[in-house]
Amino acid sequence: MMVLIKKIRANLSKILNRIAESDDLEKIKENEGRLMMAMLGPMLLLAAVVSMFAGSYWQESWDQVLTVSGVLLFCGVFILLLLHLKLPHRLALHVMSITLLFGLLATYLAYYQRFTVIFWMIIVIMMIMSNMMIDRTLFYYMLLAGVLFFVDSVVTYPVLTIRMDYAFNLTLVAVFICIVLASIVTNRIYQQIIKKKSLMYANTASQKESLNNLYDEVLAHQQQLEAQNELLLHYNAEIEDNQKRLEFLAYTDTLTGIPNRKKFLEQVELLIDLNQENPHRFAIVFIDLDNFKKINDSMGHDAGDDLLIQVTARLKNAIHEKDLLGRLGGDELAMLIRRQITDEALLGYTQNLLNLLANPLKLGDKSVMITASFGIAIWPIDAKSSSDLLKAADTAMYKAKELGKNSIQFYQKEMKTEVLYKMALENQMLEAFENEAFFLEYQPIVCAADKKTVSFEALLRWRAPDRGLVSPAEFIPLAEEIGLIGELGEWVLRQACKKIIEINKRLQVAIHIAVNVSAVQMKRPGFLEGVKTVIREERVSPECLTFEITETVFIDNMEQSVAIIKDLKALGVTVSLDDFGTGYSSLSYLMQLPIDILKIDRSFIKSLENGQKNSQIVGSIIEMVHSLNIVVVAEGVEEIPQYEFLKNKQCDLIQGYLFSRPLGDEAMIRHLIGQQDLK
């Protein structure tokens, strides 16, 4: 009996937990039906026991007692069996309800008169319990049964008497026990439900709090993202500004504000592409400011920048609206003529611009004059590509400079040949310097009175492999242009010093050698220190050296040049003014020059044959220079009458082919030995 009770209790607990834990409505309905079966089965079994006892107590016929008790027992066992049958939920409910009504019908027929109150208590209890179920099937059956039993009882038993004895009380106790058990089970159901709902509420509250926290975090992240988005927008704006700035810097000259070399060439290439199918000629004008370096050197780079700004502004305001002005670098400008224009109109147009530049410019408190050289190249006549077209215009511009600057030149095919020749000559000269392919020859300078050699002039020579002997008049300016003149001049000075030491050792003769110093070399920074270094390293006496300079040294900066000459003289070097009478000759500034020797240019000597007037000029020069206590040398003397005239005019020294051509090393030795023999 105890085992059965424990099993029933365990079964009830299992079903209660399923109801409490399930969230599926159909599952809850199914488990509620099973719970009702688990409760009604034992109740019907208990009713069978009570019926047996009550029937015996009331001495009812055993057939009646056994029939009622057997029906109740069968109903209870059958309902318990329903728990283990795999019937559909609603079918099981109908079967259970019909089985319960069958048991109630047996009880009604056998004991209604004795258990009237209890019977209706059972009906009411069953109606209450079934009404508490979600599925109302059992409730409807009990409601129908109650109505039918009530109608039948009114007809069949109009008058009832209730006998309260031990059997009645026992039955009442059994009913009470069932009511208590039902209430306990119901309480357990609702406790489980409340517990689950409380747990669900707690979980919901926890989830809500978590969701609130998550919402706060999301909100914080959203605010952070908004702030980052604003920052990104700000950065994007800065990037766009920087890109525009970079594009401006990439294509614009920052000093003048006009297109730079890259932008200018892109425009030229674009114009070439547009004219490929249907060519229309256009022009490039290469503009280079004349003597711009002098402005930078004398007035400073700020003044040079200011000059470029003013020149650019002046040109920009004067050019045609369809033309493009760009800066290629330094003082080099270029103009793209995109219009269809004849050569004559283009020449007039550029000449107006050239004249415009000739007007004075204001740099600080000074007024300066600037000129320019223009080179013009036409596409597609002079070149096919943008780079070649620019080179052609550049070549034409350099031709304008060679022809005296401040002029305009159209590109000619012959110019390219000259440029190529010049480039090849540059490369060969650099290679020759590296390979020590230059050499010196020495031309004697003799005393006009006794024809004895008093000194030599060191003359730089270069024999190119495929050109032969190249004239110094050709390669010296080129060396100045490419910046080689400083190294080349130092090499000449060092070789002259070595030759002085060599002659002294071989012949025990102290000779004097003159070396030529160009204006470019002399004005280079460190020139004087370089001279001192060579003299010190070669251990030669400065009194054995003469530096021959030309008048161009004094043109740009007289004060600076005079200061350098004084420093050379302080060192012990003799200073000679070469090629006097060419270029910017002026007897007035001759008094300012601290020179020791003056060499009359060969052009004056050659003109002696042309008449008395030229002879008077040369005589006057000699006389005037002597009055300044300066030694006079006449160079280029090739004829005896020339020599006789110069000797009569008291010219001090003579140099020329009449006495000797320039001599190589061994010839120089023989010449000196011959001079010794004459003694």
FENUR-V464217 format. One record per backbone hydrogen bond with DSSP energy under -1.0 kcal/mol. CO is the residue of the C=O (numbers start at 1). NH is the residue of the N-H. Records with the same first field share a line. If there is no record, write none. Layout:
CO->NH, NH
//
This chain:
1->5
2->6
3->7
4->8
5->9
6->10
7->11
8->12
9->13
10->14
11->15
12->16
13->17
14->18
15->19
16->20
17->21
18->22
24->28
25->29
26->30
27->31
28->32
29->33
30->34
31->35
32->36
33->37
34->38
35->39
36->40
37->41
39->43
40->44
41->45
42->46
43->47
44->48
45->49
46->50
47->51
48->52
49->53
50->54
51->55
52->56
53->57
54->58
55->60
61->65
62->66
63->67
64->68
65->69
66->70
67->71
68->72
69->73
70->74
71->75
72->76
73->77
74->78
75->79
76->80
77->81
78->82
81->84
85->87
88->92
89->93
90->94
91->95
92->96
93->97
94->98
95->99
96->100
97->101
98->102
99->103
100->104
101->105
102->106
103->107
104->108
105->109
106->110
107->111
108->112
111->115
115->119
116->120
117->121
118->122
119->123
120->124
121->125
122->126
123->127
124->128
125->129
126->130
127->131
128->132
136->140
137->141
138->142
139->143
140->144
141->145
142->146
143->147
144->148
145->149
146->150
147->151
148->152
149->153
150->154
151->155
152->156
153->157
165->169
166->170
167->171
168->172
169->173
170->174
171->175
172->176
173->177
174->178
175->179
176->180
177->181
178->182
179->183
180->184
181->185
182->186
183->187
184->188
185->189
186->190
187->191
188->192
189->193
190->194
191->195
192->196
193->197
194->198
195->199
196->200
197->201
198->202
199->203
200->204
201->205
202->206
203->207
204->208
205->209
206->210
207->211
208->212
209->213
210->214
211->215
212->216
213->217
214->218
215->219
216->220
217->221
218->222
219->223
220->224
221->225
222->226
223->227
224->228
225->229
226->230
227->231
228->232
229->233
230->234
231->235
232->236
233->237
234->238
235->239
236->240
237->241
238->242
239->243
240->244
241->245
242->246
243->247
244->248
245->249
246->250
247->251
248->252
251->260
253->257
258->253
259->327
260->264
261->265
262->266
263->267
264->268
265->269
266->270
267->271
268->272
269->273
270->274
271->275
273->276
282->379
283->337
284->377
285->335
286->375
287->333
288->373
292->296
293->297
294->298
295->299
296->300
300->304
301->305
302->306
303->307
304->308
305->309
306->310
307->311
308->312
309->313
310->314
311->315
312->316
313->317
315->319
320->323
324->336
326->334
329->332
331->289
332->328, 329
333->287
334->326
335->285
336->324
337->283
342->346
343->347
344->348
345->349
346->350
347->351
348->352
349->353
350->354
351->355
352->356
353->357
356->359
361->368
363->366
366->363
368->361
371->290
373->288
374->409
375->286
376->411
377->284
378->382
379->282
385->389
386->390
387->391
388->392
389->393
390->394
391->395
392->396
393->397
394->398
395->399
396->400
397->401
398->402
399->403
400->405
401->404
407->374
409->376
412->415
413->417
414->418
415->419
416->420
417->421
418->422
419->423
420->424
421->425
422->426
423->427
424->428
425->429
426->430
427->431
428->432
429->433
430->434
431->435
432->437
439->461
441->459
442->663
443->457
445->454, 455
446->654
447->451
452->447
455->445
456->514
457->443
459->441
461->439
462->470
464->468
468->464
471->474, 475
472->476
475->479
476->480
477->481
478->482
479->484, 485
484->488
485->489
486->490
487->491
488->492
489->493
490->494
491->495
492->496
493->497
494->498
495->499
496->500
497->501
498->502
499->503
500->504
501->505
502->506
503->507
504->508
512->456
513->546
514->458
515->548
518->522
519->523
521->524
524->527
526->530
527->531
528->532
529->533
530->534
531->535
532->536
533->537
534->538
535->540
541->544
542->545
544->513
545->574
546->515
547->576
548->517
549->578
550->553
551->554
557->561
558->562
559->563
560->564
561->565
562->566
563->567
564->568
565->569
566->570
567->571
568->573
574->547
575->596, 597
576->549
577->599
579->582
580->601
589->592
593->595
596->631
597->577
598->633
599->580
600->635
601->604, 605
602->606
603->607
605->608
606->609
607->610
611->615
612->616
613->617
614->618
615->619
616->620
617->621
618->622
619->623
620->624
621->625
622->626
623->627
625->628, 630
626->629
631->598
632->653
633->600
634->655
637->658
639->643
640->644
641->645
642->646
643->647
644->648
645->649
646->651
647->650
652->448
653->634
654->446
655->636, 637
656->659, 660
663->442
664->668
665->669
666->670
667->671
668->672
669->673
670->674
671->675
672->676
673->677
674->678
//
